[in-house]
Amino acid sequence: MQGALEHSPVRHHRVVRRHSDWTLKEHEVVVSHWPNMDEIKKRLPHRSQHAIASFASKYNLRKQIHFWTTTEDALLRKRVRENVPREQIAKELGLTLNQVSNRMQYANIRYGRRPPASTGHLVMDAIFQRAAALNMSRRDLDEMCKSGGAFAGWSPARGIHNRHLWRAVKELDGHFIVEWSVL
């Protein structure tokens, strides 16, 4: 005789129904917890997500539609002008990130161009800030200086040739100043 004589641990089998009728208790669970699919699946483990969604559509259960008010729109525009991240705006309005993003797209609300982040390289920071003040991108700077991507692909770990720096300063109407510390 093969195998062990001991009994294997008890397995919980899925409830298989011969018909797809929903009981009154199942109906109450779906209706009372409706948009929260995780809660419904936890309470009705024998029903698939597709079956629950089909049942909900059959009984016209839908997610609530949010209608934007003028005060919410004004707050959204104000927060975007202040460069507040979308996640924080959504939390403040009590909405999802998707709802805020869709409203921004629908109302054509965009974040303004952000100032360049500091790189730790004084000359490059000054060049990038001046270019941003003139509403120029790094690619525009490369085209103007004919540097072939030296500014667009620059990072603090990567060096840049001095002639590109001189040309950028000249094209941006600036000049170099060297200050020596007193010994």
N, C-alpha and C positions, 0 to 999 in steps of 0.2 A: 504494500500500500504506500503510495507516494503522498507527500505532504504532511503537514503537522496535524495532530489530533486536536490541538487547541483551537478555540473559536477565534476568528478574526474580529477586530474591533467593529463595532456597529457602524454601518454606512448609512448615511442619510440619502435617500433617493429622491429625485425630483418628482413632484406630483404630476402625473400624466392624466389629463382629462380626456375623456372620450368625446366630449362635445365642448364647444367654445363658449357656452353660456357663462355670463358673468353673474356671480352671486350678488346679493344686495350688499353684503359687507365689503366685497371688492369694489363695488360701485361707490360706496361711501368713502373708502380709502382714496380712490382716485380723485373724486370730486373735492374732498376736503384738503388734500395735499397737492392740488393740481400743478402748478408749474414746477414744483420741486420733484424732478424725476428720480433723484437719488433716494429720497425718502419713500417714494412709492415703490421703487424696486426693492428697497429693504423690507417693506411691509408685505409685498407680494413677490416673493422670490421665484415662484413658479410661473410668473408671467414675464414674457420677454419685453424688451423695451419697444419693439415694433408693435406688439399686441397692445401695450398700454397707450402708445401714441395713436394707434388706430381707434381704440375705444374712445380716447379723448376727442378725436376729430369727429367721430360719429355723434357724440353728444355736445358738439360745438364748444368744447373747452379750449380756450386759446389763452396765450399770454396777454396780459393787459397791455394796451397800447398807451404809450406816454405822449401826451400832447404838451409841447413846450409853451410855457408862458412867457410874456414879455420880460418879466423880472428874471427868469432863468436865462433867457437869451442875453439880457444886459449883463448879468453876472458872468456868463461864459465869455462874452467879449472882453469884459474888464480883466478877467483872470488870464486870458490869452495875451492881452496887451502887457500884463505884468510878468509874462513868461512862466506862469505856474504850470507844472506838468499836468498832462491829461488825467493821470491816475488820481491826483489830488483834487482836480476839479470834479471828477466823477464822484469821489467820496464826499465832497462838500455838497453836491447836489443830490446825493442819494441815488445815483444812477449807475449804469454799467459803463465801462470804458468804451464799449462798442456804441452805446447810445450817444456819448459825448463826441466820439470821432465822427459818427454819421452826421450829427448836427453841424459839426464844424465843416464837413465837406458840403453839406446841403446849403448852408448859409455862406459858404465861401469865406470862412474865418480862418486865417492863417497866422502862425507865429511869425514875428518879425525876424529879420536876420540877426543872429546872435553874434556878439563880438567874439573874435578869435580867442581861444583859450591860450593861456600862457604856456610857453614851451620851455622856459628857463634859459633860452639863448637871447640875450638882450637885443642884438641887432635884428635877428629874425622876428622877434616879437614886435619891435618898432615898425619893421617893414609890413608885417601882416596887419597891424592895427591901422597903419596909414592907408593900406589898400582897402581895408574894410570901410574906413571913413569915406573913401572915394567910390564905394560900392563896387569894388572889384573882387573877383575870386582869385584863387591861386593860379588857375589856368589863364585867366586874363593877364595876370602878372607875368606868367611865362611867355605869353604871346608878345607882350609889350617889350620885355627884356630880351626876347629871342634866346631864352635859356633852355629850351627843349625839355621842359618838365622838371627842372631843378627845384622849383618852388612847390609845384603840385605834389610831387613825391617826396618832399623833404620831411625828415623826422629828426628828433634830437640825436639819435644814434648815427645818423647819416650826415656826412659832411657836405659842404657846398663850396664851390669855387669862389674865390674873392671877386673875380670879375663880374659874376652874377650879382653879388651884393652891391658893388660899385654902380653897376648899370641900373639896378632897381632903385637905389637911393637917388641917382641922377634923374631917372624917369618920373619918380614920385616927388620931384622938386624938393629934395632934402640935401643935407650934407653931413659928413662925418665930423664928430668932435671927439677928440681924445683928451681925457683929463687924467693927470697923474697925481697919485697921492703924495703928500709931503712926507719925506723921511724924517 
